[in-house]
Amino acid sequence: MNMKDLRLLTIASVMMAFAACGPTQKTRPSEETPVRTPETENLLAHLKKVSSRGFMFGHHDDTNYGIGWEGDEGRSDVKSVCGDYPAVISFDLGHLELGDTLSLDKVPFSKIRREILNQYKRGGLSSLSWHLRNPLTGGDSWDVSDTTVVKSILPGGANHEKFAGWVSKVSAFINSLQTEDGVKVPVLFRPWHEHTGSWFWWGEKLCTPEEYKALWHMTVDILRGDGVDNALYAYSPGSEPQDTVQYLKRYPGDDLIDVIGFDTYQFDRPSYLANVGKSLAIVDSIGRTHDKVIAITETGYEGIPDPKWWTETLLPAIGEYPIAYVLVWRNARERVTHFYAPYPGQASAEDFVTFYNHPKTLFATDVNSLYK
């Protein structure tokens, strides 16, 4: 029996034990304790435990497209390299707010829905980001030409009703994620990310801490009011915070957030390792004191020119921190140099297989009992 087989047997037994415990016992519902589906409660409980076995690997838009292909049923660049799907796949809801049928990356929302169901069936987790349009200017998420956008969509603002309608479109999509048996698929929703930078209209220089917190509260209030009970919520600034105080400056509160993480990318190795180490220490400290799941919510090295990046940079950077998952960004079929996971023949593909076989890395096969 090789190391991978032994790891699969060990992890499967642990995950089956998690599943056998059933839903986390809930207190009587109140304003402070929103009702969640049993599957969503189980997902949160298991995310808190998964780091005892290792961390899940994730990839954005993994099954939607890749280098040299688009829309092929069951295809994945990650699977083509290592024989397994990522344990986490993220998808973006940008342009859903406009009523479009295609996302900002030109993926049909019907395809995204289908891939979320497929990921659930294989035991994996789906995460949702939202690069929505600018509701004041009509520009995209990166339109930072006006510093009053957030203020304009808060209650009493000129664009509040418009924005509330946008959020309700997200509610309808998340509520529609149901199996043939009517089970609502639990997902991780990660809006308003990288807000410690100022490249999005909700960023640090574009709104006050109070406005940013109010944006979060309003968003979750609308979703819950629309009956969304199958979502966990992730808070993910960039790597700008230097300590726990800065990290929590815009934190909307424990009652809204389930997962805390950060987004950071490699441009040069020393800075990347320093940023990851500092940020992991921060979220680890907060995760312990606030009882939150921690993760590296976005990372990667564009083009992965380092053939040993997976085992000699990413693995050492994570070290022994108890993260639930690490997720790299997409393999763009329209920009062939813009990719963050290997594909067959790519320089780091062989090292990625070594990374896959490492006892701590968890892929879809490893976690197929995660929230069943």
C-alpha positions in Angstrom: 0.0 0.0 0.0 1.5 3.4 -1.0 1.4 6.6 1.0 -1.6 8.0 -1.0 -3.6 4.8 -0.4 -2.9 4.8 3.3 -3.7 8.5 3.5 -7.0 7.9 1.7 -8.0 5.1 4.1 -7.1 7.2 7.2 -8.9 10.3 6.0 -12.0 8.4 4.8 -12.4 6.9 8.2 -12.0 10.2 9.9 -14.5 11.9 7.6 -17.0 9.1 7.9 -16.8 9.6 11.7 -17.5 13.3 11.2 -20.5 12.5 9.1 -21.8 9.9 11.6 -22.0 12.6 14.2 -24.8 14.3 12.3 -25.6 18.0 12.4 -24.1 20.2 15.1 -26.6 20.6 17.9 -28.3 23.9 17.5 -29.8 26.1 20.2 -33.3 27.6 19.9 -33.3 29.9 16.8 -33.1 33.6 17.7 -31.9 36.8 16.1 -28.4 35.9 17.2 -28.6 32.3 16.0 -29.9 32.2 12.4 -31.2 28.8 11.2 -29.1 26.9 8.8 -29.8 23.7 7.0 -28.3 20.5 8.7 -26.0 20.1 5.7 -24.6 23.6 6.2 -24.1 23.1 9.9 -22.3 19.9 9.1 -20.1 21.6 6.6 -19.0 24.2 9.1 -18.3 21.6 11.8 -16.2 19.5 9.4 -14.3 22.6 8.1 -13.3 23.2 11.7 -12.0 19.6 11.9 -10.4 19.0 8.5 -7.2 20.8 9.4 -6.4 18.0 11.9 -5.8 15.9 8.8 -4.3 18.5 6.5 -5.7 21.2 4.2 -7.9 21.1 1.1 -6.6 22.3 -2.2 -8.8 24.6 -4.3 -8.8 26.1 -7.8 -11.0 28.8 -9.2 -13.3 27.8 -12.2 -11.5 24.5 -12.3 -14.2 22.6 -14.2 -15.5 25.4 -16.4 -12.4 25.9 -18.6 -8.6 25.6 -18.7 -5.6 26.0 -21.0 -6.8 25.0 -24.5 -10.3 24.0 -23.6 -13.7 25.3 -22.5 -16.9 23.6 -21.3 -15.7 20.0 -21.7 -17.8 17.8 -19.5 -15.9 16.5 -16.5 -12.6 18.1 -17.6 -10.2 19.8 -15.2 -6.6 20.8 -15.7 -5.9 19.7 -12.1 -7.5 16.3 -12.7 -5.6 15.9 -16.0 -2.3 16.3 -14.0 -2.9 14.4 -10.8 -6.0 12.3 -11.5 -8.2 14.0 -9.0 -10.4 17.1 -8.7 -9.7 19.9 -6.3 -11.5 19.6 -2.9 -12.5 23.2 -3.3 -13.7 24.9 -6.4 -14.6 28.6 -6.5 -16.9 30.3 -8.9 -17.7 34.0 -9.5 -21.2 35.5 -9.7 -20.2 38.7 -11.4 -23.0 39.9 -13.8 -25.6 37.9 -12.1 -26.8 41.2 -10.7 -27.5 42.4 -14.2 -29.8 39.5 -15.0 -27.2 38.2 -17.6 -27.0 34.5 -18.5 -23.2 34.6 -18.6 -20.8 35.6 -15.8 -18.1 38.3 -16.2 -15.8 35.5 -17.3 -18.4 34.4 -19.9 -19.5 31.2 -18.2 -23.2 30.4 -18.3 -24.7 30.6 -14.8 -26.5 27.4 -15.7 -23.1 25.8 -16.1 -21.9 27.2 -12.8 -25.0 25.8 -11.0 -24.4 22.4 -12.6 -20.7 22.4 -11.6 -21.6 23.3 -8.0 -23.9 20.3 -7.9 -21.2 18.1 -9.4 -18.7 19.3 -6.8 -21.2 18.5 -4.0 -21.8 15.0 -5.4 -18.1 14.3 -5.3 -17.9 15.6 -1.7 -16.1 18.9 -2.4 -16.8 22.4 -1.3 -17.8 25.3 -3.6 -16.9 28.9 -2.8 -18.6 31.9 -4.4 -17.0 35.3 -5.0 -18.8 38.3 -6.5 -17.0 40.8 -8.8 -20.2 42.8 -9.3 -20.6 46.0 -11.3 -20.4 49.5 -9.8 -24.0 50.4 -9.0 -23.3 54.1 -9.0 -21.1 54.6 -12.1 -22.1 51.5 -14.2 -18.4 50.5 -14.4 -16.9 47.2 -13.2 -15.7 46.2 -9.7 -12.4 47.9 -10.4 -14.0 51.3 -11.2 -12.8 53.4 -8.2 -13.6 56.8 -9.8 -16.2 57.7 -7.1 -15.7 57.3 -3.4 -19.4 57.4 -2.5 -20.5 54.1 -4.0 -20.9 52.2 -0.8 -22.6 55.1 0.9 -25.0 55.3 -2.0 -26.2 51.7 -1.6 -26.6 51.7 2.2 -30.2 52.2 3.6 -31.3 55.7 2.7 -28.8 56.0 -0.2 -29.9 56.8 -3.7 -28.9 53.3 -5.0 -30.1 51.2 -2.0 -33.2 49.7 -3.7 -31.2 48.9 -6.8 -28.5 47.2 -4.8 -31.0 45.3 -2.7 -32.4 43.9 -5.9 -28.9 42.8 -7.0 -28.4 40.9 -3.7 -31.7 39.2 -4.1 -30.6 37.9 -7.4 -27.7 36.2 -5.6 -30.2 34.9 -3.0 -32.2 33.3 -5.8 -29.1 31.7 -7.2 -27.9 30.3 -3.9 -31.5 29.1 -3.1 -31.6 27.3 -6.4 -28.7 25.1 -5.6 -30.6 22.0 -4.9 -30.1 18.3 -5.6 -32.7 16.1 -7.3 -33.9 15.2 -3.8 -34.5 18.8 -2.9 -31.4 19.1 -0.6 -30.0 22.6 -0.6 -26.3 22.5 -1.4 -24.2 24.4 1.2 -21.7 26.9 -0.2 -19.2 29.4 1.1 -20.0 33.0 0.0 -17.0 35.4 -0.1 -18.1 38.9 -1.1 -16.3 42.2 -0.5 -12.9 40.6 -0.6 -9.5 42.3 -0.7 -11.0 45.4 0.9 -7.7 46.4 2.6 -6.5 47.4 -0.8 -8.2 50.1 -2.9 -8.6 48.5 -6.3 -12.3 47.6 -5.8 -15.1 50.2 -5.2 -15.6 48.8 -1.7 -11.9 49.1 -0.8 -10.2 50.9 2.0 -9.9 54.3 0.5 -13.4 54.1 -1.0 -15.4 53.8 2.2 -15.1 54.2 6.0 -14.8 51.2 8.3 -18.3 51.8 9.5 -19.7 51.9 5.9 -17.9 48.7 5.1 -19.3 46.9 8.1 -22.7 48.2 7.3 -22.3 46.8 3.7 -21.7 43.4 5.1 -24.6 43.5 7.6 -27.0 44.7 4.8 -25.8 42.0 2.4 -26.3 39.2 4.9 -29.5 40.6 6.2 -31.0 40.6 2.6 -29.7 37.1 1.9 -31.1 35.7 5.2 -34.4 37.6 4.6 -34.6 35.9 1.2 -34.4 32.5 2.9 -30.8 31.7 2.2 -29.9 29.1 4.9 -27.3 27.1 2.9 -24.5 29.7 3.0 -21.4 30.1 5.2 -19.6 33.5 4.9 -15.9 34.2 4.4 -14.0 37.4 5.3 -10.9 37.8 3.2 -8.8 41.0 3.1 -5.5 41.1 1.3 -2.1 40.8 3.0 -1.9 44.5 3.9 -2.8 44.1 7.6 0.3 44.0 9.8 -1.3 42.8 13.0 -4.6 41.5 14.4 -5.8 45.1 15.2 -5.5 46.1 11.5 -7.0 42.8 10.3 -10.1 43.4 12.5 -10.5 47.1 11.7 -13.3 46.4 9.2 -14.4 43.0 10.5 -18.2 43.0 10.6 -18.6 40.7 13.6 -18.6 37.0 14.6 -22.3 36.7 14.0 -21.8 37.2 10.3 -18.5 35.4 9.6 -17.6 31.7 9.5 -14.3 31.7 7.7 -11.4 34.2 7.9 -8.6 34.2 5.4 -6.5 36.4 3.1 -5.6 36.8 -0.5 -2.0 37.2 -1.6 0.0 36.4 -4.7 3.7 35.8 -5.5 5.6 38.3 -7.4 9.0 37.7 -5.7 9.6 34.7 -3.4 11.0 36.5 -0.3 8.1 39.0 -0.1 5.6 36.2 -0.8 6.9 34.0 2.0 7.0 37.0 4.4 3.4 38.0 3.5 2.0 34.5 3.9 3.8 33.9 7.2 2.7 37.2 8.6 -0.9 36.8 7.4 -1.1 33.1 8.6 0.1 34.2 12.1 -2.7 36.9 12.2 -5.6 34.7 11.1 -4.4 31.8 13.2 -4.4 34.0 16.3 -7.9 35.4 15.5 -9.3 32.0 14.5 -8.4 30.6 17.9 -9.8 33.5 19.9 -13.0 33.9 17.7 -13.5 30.2 16.9 -13.3 30.7 13.2 -12.1 28.5 10.3 -9.0 29.9 8.7 -7.9 29.6 5.1 -5.7 31.0 2.3 -8.7 32.2 0.3 -6.7 33.2 -2.9 -3.1 32.8 -3.8 -0.8 31.6 -6.6 2.1 32.4 -8.9 1.0 33.5 -12.4 2.4 31.1 -15.0 4.1 29.0 -12.2 7.6 29.4 -13.8 9.2 27.8 -10.7 9.1 24.0 -11.4 9.3 23.2 -7.7 6.9 25.9 -6.5 4.3 23.6 -5.0 6.7 21.7 -2.7 9.5 24.2 -2.1 7.4 27.4 -1.8 3.7 26.8 -1.1 4.1 23.8 1.3 6.8 25.4 3.4 4.9 28.7 3.5 1.8 27.0 5.0 3.9 25.0 7.4 2.0 23.7 10.4 -0.7 26.4 10.4 -4.2 24.7 10.7 -5.8 26.0 7.5 -8.9 24.4 6.1 -7.9 25.1 2.5 -5.7 27.0 0.1 -7.1 28.1 -3.2 -5.2 29.2 -6.4 -6.8 31.4 -9.1 -8.0 30.4 -12.5 -6.5 29.0 -15.7 -7.8 31.5 -18.2 -8.6 30.0 -21.6 -8.6 33.4 -23.2 -5.2 34.5 -21.7 -2.9 31.5 -22.0 -0.2 33.0 -19.8 -2.7 33.7 -17.0 -2.9 30.4 -15.1 -2.3 29.3 -11.5 -2.6 25.5 -11.6 -0.6 23.3 -13.8 -1.8 21.5 -16.9 -0.3 18.5 -18.6 3.2 19.4 -19.7 3.5 22.6 -17.7 6.8 23.1 -16.0 5.5 22.5 -12.4 3.2 19.5 -13.3 5.6 16.9 -12.0 6.1 18.8 -8.7 2.3 19.2 -8.4 1.9 15.4 -8.4 4.4 15.3 -5.5 2.3 18.0 -3.8 -0.8 15.9 -4.5 0.8 12.8 -2.9 1.9 14.7 0.2 0.1 13.4 3.3 -1.3 16.9 4.2 -2.8 17.8 0.8 -6.5 16.9 0.5 -8.3 16.6 -2.9 -11.9 15.6 -3.8 -11.3 11.9 -3.3 -9.8 12.5 0.1 -12.8 14.5 1.4 -15.7 12.7 -0.3 -17.4 12.3 3.1 -16.9 16.0 4.1 -20.5 17.1 4.4 -22.5 14.0 3.6 
